Amino acid sequence: MTGTDRQISWASTIRTKRLAALTNSNSDADCYACLQVTDAKWWINYRDLPDVDLMAAATKASDIRNVTAVTASITDMPRTA
């Protein structure tokens, strides 16, 4: 998780509680999307969202992260003439 030590501590507690609640009633894909979010600030900012909104936000955040990673890897590829 990324953030200050204090943010990470708080966000880890939030994430653990939210994931425990989600695993009982949601799909593995929803939980996986939540696990992909490693920004402590994100967990703190979205801590009060209802489960369905949290999963949607996590899916969006993980999709953005994946697109950014793919774009970076494409940009780093050697160009051929």
FENRA-V818195 format. One record per residue. RES is the residue in three letters. PHI is phi in whole degrees, -180 to 180 (999 if undefined). Layout:
# FENRA-V818195
RES;PHI + RES;PHI
This chain:
# FENRA-V818195
MET;999 + THR;-112 + GLY;142 + THR;-73 + ASP;-56 + ARG;-67 + GLN;-62 + ILE;-62 + SER;-61 + TRP;-66 + ALA;-64 + SER;-62 + THR;-65 + ILE;-61 + ARG;-61 + THR;-60 + LYS;-65 + ARG;-67 + LEU;-66 + ALA;-61 + ALA;-71 + LEU;-70 + THR;-64 + ASN;-78 + SER;-134 + ASN;-132 + SER;-73 + ASP;-62 + ALA;-63 + ASP;-64 + CYS;-65 + TYR;-62 + ALA;-59 + CYS;-66 + LEU;-67 + GLN;-74 + VAL;-84 + THR;-115 + ASP;-87 + ALA;-57 + LYS;-60 + TRP;-61 + TRP;-63 + ILE;-69 + ASN;-65 + TYR;-103 + ARG;-61 + ASP;-98 + LEU;-68 + PRO;-63 + ASP;-51 + VAL;-63 + ASP;-72 + LEU;-62 + MET;-64 + ALA;-65 + ALA;-66 + ALA;-67 + THR;-63 + LYS;-63 + ALA;-64 + SER;-71 + ASP;-64 + ILE;-62 + ARG;-62 + ASN;-66 + VAL;-64 + THR;-62 + ALA;-66 + VAL;-65 + THR;-60 + ALA;-64 + SER;-69 + ILE;-68 + THR;-63 + ASP;-81 + MET;-70 + PRO;-67 + ARG;-92 + THR;-112 + ALA;-89
